[in-house]
Amino acid sequence: MSLKIIYSVFIFFIFIVVNFYNRYLDREKQNIATLTGKTMGTYWQVKIPNLKNKKYIKNLIQQNLDEDEKMLSSWKKNSLVSQFNRLKKHQRQIINQDFF
């Protein structure tokens, strides 16, 4: 009989812990901002908890990705990578600090 009581108390305790943990997770999910955008022919997504200035951070991320695309895109004719790929043997190219 006492073993059944111990198991019952243990199961009840597990139930309480799981219940509070799920409530905590639900509360945390409510404070997560999801930022999305397009880059390099696909989409990006960032999730940040307790974000205060959503629009500013999203624009900052998008600007950095756009700058990277200008340098690294192999399908845009004016990107630094495309310019480099068009160079002839022993021809030099000046690159910016970010690309370096």
C-alpha positions in Angstrom: 0.0 0.0 0.0 2.7 2.5 0.9 4.5 1.8 -2.5 1.3 2.8 -4.3 1.1 6.0 -2.3 4.8 6.8 -3.1 4.2 6.2 -6.9 1.0 8.3 -6.8 2.8 11.2 -5.1 5.7 10.9 -7.5 3.4 10.9 -10.5 1.5 13.9 -9.1 4.8 15.7 -8.5 5.9 15.1 -12.1 2.5 16.3 -13.4 2.9 19.6 -11.4 6.4 20.2 -12.6 5.5 19.5 -16.3 2.4 21.8 -15.9 4.5 24.7 -14.6 7.2 24.2 -17.1 4.7 24.3 -20.0 3.2 27.5 -18.6 6.7 29.0 -18.4 7.4 28.0 -22.0 4.1 29.5 -23.1 5.0 32.8 -21.4 8.4 32.8 -23.0 7.0 32.2 -26.4 4.8 35.3 -26.0 7.9 37.5 -25.6 9.7 36.3 -28.7 9.8 38.6 -31.7 10.1 36.9 -35.1 11.8 38.9 -37.8 11.7 37.8 -41.4 13.0 39.0 -44.8 14.3 38.0 -48.2 17.9 37.6 -49.2 20.0 35.8 -51.9 16.9 34.2 -53.5 15.6 32.8 -50.2 14.2 33.9 -46.9 15.7 34.6 -43.5 14.1 34.4 -40.1 15.4 35.5 -36.7 13.7 35.0 -33.3 14.7 37.3 -30.5 13.3 37.3 -27.0 12.2 40.5 -25.3 13.0 42.7 -28.3 12.3 46.4 -27.8 13.0 48.0 -31.2 11.7 45.4 -33.7 11.8 47.6 -36.8 15.3 49.0 -36.2 16.8 45.5 -35.7 15.0 44.1 -38.7 16.3 46.9 -40.9 19.8 46.4 -39.5 19.8 42.7 -40.3 18.4 43.3 -43.8 20.9 46.0 -44.6 23.8 43.7 -43.6 22.4 40.8 -45.6 21.9 43.2 -48.6 25.5 44.4 -48.4 26.8 40.8 -48.2 24.7 39.9 -51.3 26.2 42.9 -53.2 29.7 41.4 -52.5 29.1 37.7 -52.6 26.3 37.1 -55.2 27.4 35.0 -58.1 24.3 35.8 -60.1 24.5 39.6 -59.9 26.7 41.1 -62.5 28.0 43.9 -60.4 28.9 41.9 -57.2 32.6 41.8 -56.3 32.6 38.0 -56.8 31.2 38.3 -60.3 33.7 41.0 -61.1 36.5 38.8 -59.8 35.2 35.9 -61.9 35.4 38.0 -65.0 39.0 39.0 -64.5 41.7 37.8 -66.8 44.8 36.0 -65.6 47.1 38.3 -63.6 44.5 41.1 -63.5 44.0 42.7 -60.1 40.9 43.8 -58.4 40.5 46.4 -55.6 38.3 45.1 -52.8 36.8 46.8 -49.8 37.6 46.0 -46.2 34.4 44.0 -45.6 35.2 41.8 -48.5 38.8 41.3 -47.4 
